[in-house]
Amino acid sequence: MIYLDTSVVVSLLVPEPKSADVAAWFAGLTIMPMSSDWLLTEFASAISIKVRRGEVSESDARAVRKEFELLASGLRIVPIGRSAYRDAAKLAARHGHGLRAGDALHLAVAKDAGAKSLATLDAVLSANAKRLKMGVEVI
């Protein structure tokens, strides 16, 4: 199973430098990817940040949120158990690894759900996934 980080979903729905690569990669998937409930919150936050920065208009943000609902309905969204929060805290506590809280949570959920690989555009998250012996989808 492939676990999607929020960075991939944002780039899929909002024009960014890697959007074309992400769209081609996503179109080539032959299995249903997974993510977690955290994707819902983090995606909403990412779009709000883009609106505040003036990168996306409010009307475009509304359209992106609708597209996200459609996309999310095609993902396997796994719930976040208490153990994932504890595991994420342990990952985030390793200050030398550079993980932020949200990325640590994605990584902990992916491991807990049995994902074999992680799709992300985040170099720090990618390095930590490799350190934990997970495959990383190169986009």
C-alpha positions in Angstrom: 0.0 0.0 0.0 1.1 3.5 -0.7 0.4 6.2 1.9 -0.1 9.8 0.6 1.4 12.7 2.5 -0.5 16.0 2.3 2.2 17.6 0.1 1.3 15.2 -2.7 -2.4 16.0 -2.5 -1.9 19.7 -2.4 0.4 19.6 -5.4 -2.2 17.4 -7.2 -5.0 20.0 -6.8 -3.1 23.4 -6.7 -0.6 24.5 -9.3 2.9 24.1 -7.9 6.3 23.3 -9.5 5.8 19.5 -9.1 2.1 19.4 -10.1 2.6 17.9 -13.5 4.9 15.2 -12.2 2.5 14.4 -9.3 -0.5 14.2 -11.7 1.4 11.8 -14.0 2.4 9.7 -11.1 -1.1 9.7 -9.6 -2.6 8.8 -13.0 -0.3 5.8 -13.2 -1.3 4.3 -9.9 -2.8 0.8 -10.1 -3.8 0.5 -6.5 -5.9 2.7 -4.2 -3.6 4.8 -2.1 -4.3 5.5 1.5 -3.9 8.4 3.9 -5.3 9.3 7.3 -7.8 11.5 8.9 -4.9 14.0 9.5 -4.9 14.6 5.7 -8.3 16.3 6.0 -7.1 18.8 8.6 -3.7 19.4 7.1 -5.1 19.9 3.6 -7.6 22.5 4.9 -4.8 24.3 6.6 -2.5 24.3 3.6 -5.2 25.8 1.4 -6.0 28.4 4.0 -2.3 29.4 4.1 -2.2 29.7 0.3 -5.3 32.0 0.5 -3.7 34.2 3.2 -0.5 34.5 1.2 -2.4 35.5 -1.9 -1.3 32.4 -3.8 -4.9 31.2 -4.3 -8.0 33.2 -4.5 -11.0 32.5 -2.2 -13.1 31.3 -5.1 -10.3 29.0 -6.4 -9.9 27.7 -2.8 -13.6 26.8 -2.7 -13.2 24.9 -6.0 -10.1 23.1 -4.7 -11.9 22.1 -1.6 -14.7 20.5 -3.7 -12.0 18.7 -5.8 -10.5 17.5 -2.6 -13.7 16.0 -1.4 -13.9 14.0 -4.7 -10.3 12.9 -4.5 -10.6 11.9 -0.8 -13.6 9.7 -1.6 -11.3 7.7 -3.8 -8.7 7.2 -1.1 -8.6 4.7 1.7 -8.7 7.0 4.8 -7.5 5.3 7.9 -8.4 6.5 11.4 -5.7 7.6 13.7 -5.4 5.4 16.8 -3.9 6.5 20.2 -0.8 4.5 19.6 0.0 6.5 16.4 0.0 9.7 18.5 2.4 8.1 20.9 4.6 6.9 18.1 4.5 10.3 16.4 5.6 11.9 19.6 8.6 9.6 19.8 9.5 10.4 16.2 9.1 14.1 16.7 11.2 14.0 19.9 14.3 13.0 17.9 15.2 16.6 17.2 18.1 15.6 14.9 15.7 14.0 12.5 13.9 17.3 11.8 10.3 15.9 11.8 7.5 18.4 12.4 4.5 17.1 14.4 2.2 16.7 11.4 4.8 14.8 9.4 5.6 12.6 12.3 1.9 11.8 12.6 1.7 10.9 8.9 4.7 8.6 9.3 3.4 6.9 12.4 0.0 6.3 10.9 1.5 5.0 7.7 3.7 2.5 9.6 0.7 1.5 11.9 -1.5 0.9 8.8 1.1 -1.3 7.2 1.9 1.0 4.2 4.9 -0.3 2.3 5.7 3.1 0.8 5.2 6.8 1.4 4.5 9.3 -1.3 5.7 12.8 -0.3 7.3 15.9 -1.7 8.9 16.6 1.6 12.7 15.8 1.8 12.8 15.5 5.6 9.7 13.2 5.7 11.2 11.1 2.8 14.5 10.7 4.7 12.7 9.6 7.9 10.6 7.1 6.0 13.7 5.6 4.5 15.3 5.5 7.9 12.3 3.5 9.1 12.8 1.1 6.2 9.8 2.3 4.3 9.8 2.7 0.5 9.5 6.2 -0.8 7.7 7.0 -4.0 9.9 9.3 -6.1 7.8 12.0 -7.7 
